[in-house]
Amino acid sequence: MSPRRKGTGIHSLVWKLFAQVGGCIVAVLVALWLLNTFALKDYYIGQKQQGLQDAFLTANRTADNRAQLRQELLNLRDTDGIDAVVWQGRQLLFSTFDKERFLLPGTIEYKPGTYEMTIAGEDRLMADGNPRDQVILLVGTLQNGAHLYLRAPIAAIEESVAVTNRFLIITGGIALVVGLLSVWVISRRYARPIRQLVKVADGVARLDFTGRYTGRAQDEVGALGDSINAMSRALEDTVTQLKNANVRLLSDIRQKETQDQARRAFIANVSHELKTPIALIGTYAEGLREDIAAGGAQQKDYCAVIEEEAHRISQMLRRMTLLMQLEGGAGQLEIERFDVTELVGNLARRLQDRLDAKEVALTLPPDTPCYVYADPYLMENVLENYLTNAIHHVNHAGRITVSLQPAPEGRVRIAVINTGDPIPTEELPRIWESFYKVDKARTRAYGGNGIGLSVVAAIALAHGMPYGVRNLSDGVEFFVEPEQI
């Protein structure tokens, strides 16, 4: 691509206007000089001849009125410098010449109303004519039979042309200087906003949309500036939208890659989690088939293990199905108004045997109805996960507390607090991930598979309600905040 012209030096608009206007002024001056030199004399003589013709016609119309004729001829002398002589036969009727004598011809053979016009070097009818003077002569016969003689001197036209040319050169030179200076000033004035427009356009070409045309002219340049400003703003908005779309696209690509990785990890974790219980079920089932468990008590133990592992698989599949439905948007929420105090009491009675086994004291909120708006089944799942998680991690003979407290924006904070060891700070953000286990040995011991808290997070996000976990001085608190009003 060829480099863009910047419009500097002799290629700038100022210099072009300067040269073009200067050339026009010089061309006009040369044309005037040529016309003055070669056409002025003929034009001048033609005007004089026309003046004599008009004078003859005027005199012919007033020939019968000698007083009016005399006045018309005097006016011609005073205004146009045309001298006149009127005679009839050998009698001189009127003359505008002051001190000259004429040799009047005896007969002039022209029809009334006609005339002859000539350019002569001397006055043929003057007794003392000056042969050096060129004159235009008109001799004719008026309608009343009188003869008319008109004479218009021709000035020294060549001298007049020379004087006019000299004056034209002087005035033309002044006009040229003044015109060029004026053009220089005016062109710079008009070029200034154009340079600003060029600067703004260059910025737009570099995707720099900060420049703006600031001129206030109400002409075409101002309209162009407004159009460029509008174009700059439109391009800026478009580029911004494209950048945002590109960022979203990259984010979507990264999210898809992350989802693919998570899906692969999910499948791997599911395979890993199912491997152990399936292997145990297979082993104990084979033992039963081979009648390894001869006694009744041992047979019951084998069956209990198979039953426990089957329950573990069933629970994990149920949670996995629920998690995939929530994360995929397939799960439909059934929002209802229900008493969360009653829900917590039912869960406590269901888990009482586990609490007694660890000698854990459970403190419930006051038996006062507390209504919230949520999906009852999913909220039961959340609180069951919280309570089960608390039972498994509370220290022996420890304490679990369930509290209901008002929260901002018309919500109620449902908190499950258990005494015991805190969760390592670096592990807190990751406990909501699928199949993530802080203590893998303990998790396996109580039957956990790392899905419960990820299900809690998916349920909370589906409801749009806050949730979280924090370490306390003597334990851990899990909470969720459904809408109360």
Steps between C-alpha positions, in 0.01 A plus 500: 500500500639838403562753777215741556551858385499741789436821301815686597734730305401581143230232517314668784161660448641843597766492229257368240250777569783754508636386162161459332358835610828673420497341155140615447590859592799500263288348221235770548764773489654358179156473340424862591834612354434315172148639472623848581777477241318340207128565547469832683563722193236326287254507788569869560445592133186290485358682803578838336334395175193383689492836679500688166222280364286563809572878469389506135177316585427742782564801276288354223202462736523865613595656161175695464543666839812714470506594869479136613751396233740767621462383860555132408819587311631709790435207733697272268797739514489531877448135583665301219740756346327478160514822294224572250430731205154542339458685172261520210618607158773756563344615828652396833216423740688391811852405610655389829851591386625812677759672282528306179399573147347242272504448128143385449438293188233615263312172473503175699328216330344296783141404529316645799568289807824343366864565570859399430757428773876500449820506703730770371834643587378852458181698493418542134239765572720709724695791355783446748467131590783326676609196295665343807167446672298191415129558504181311418284699260130462432337702219134455415172665407224553753133439426438876450768523230770663716845345509667381818869469564617316817860459610631290790874513564678171566742528787849360470378149573842342482625731773190429704561126464860535615395709800224253583740206477749666730221575747375143462845360582526716812150429626524136393823454694341648810191287448719192455691560826185583696312206347778252574531619858123478542497152349785393730315618809160365391640166381683448829176578681312241295784249513517505882172308556585265214832417668310432820266269308803321353640453851171357626471270196861380550413417861195303389718310251724403795188404705560799725156654554597766755540780242201718414440784254432812709428758228173694513469602135148466360623407150594185309824461698304514826251244365792277399650538848169400663478200267855389586425540872186290459696243299770492768245443775323231297828323424603526865173339608535232233862423590406492868218258427733286291758498779234408754369231267855372456552497876170314546596257225837433659326465836250257347784303343686487830178410678431225251854370543456518876166319473657234280780456750249495785287247311800277443600539864140435603489178302837397639388574856172316451691200370736520795222540754295215356799268472535437875133433591448288187813301583381449859153393386657256254739359761238451769248363254760248384567409863131434555486288185801296610343466844804655663277654764402174664354647813184702515666807658771518235244460225309793642819705502558419134147600414533821702814595309328432166197699612716791624704518179183480288355785704822697450476448121133592498560816701791604283302444178206695641723793589681482168168504313380798703831684449494448122137613480574818695820586315341424163192710574270200455379502861179699548468676834165474680505805725269477798452676831580254779612495863874441514483449882283195445736374228801526732310314776410213266862466386622500861265214591612305192870539593461447874654152495822635342510781754464256787770276359753787524347640820445832327275766651269662241365849565201597283350846446194602705183315403360809327379476138741661250366502146723522194447487123695216337472149361426291813656181362824675399521697826462171689789366293715805591430477876542121501842538335597769754385291798654176370826679431492653852435161662795343319741782588390597853735390774385219731248623754503832322217736416299581186291817488234596245406868504256721310592869482369791288722590203512800263258541207212319670683167548553266793842352578485127574831401662627155603795526744705210629787495743822338390803561283477792254531453125845607367468850355646400164238225471195719564441611136527144369263313732211585264664314210368160397685203653732727695586362846695685765574182698469206265553238768230639729267561206520138400456392858163670537387418147539840331584537133564875461177578315278631778639852529516542121128416497444764770682759287295409191171526694598838648598636157175373349307691770727805474560496874828559686683206655841437650724368772728657759727385778413598858722501806375155607354353184350553155181674381312420177215729402242574232261800467161434333242775451267555791268765350 
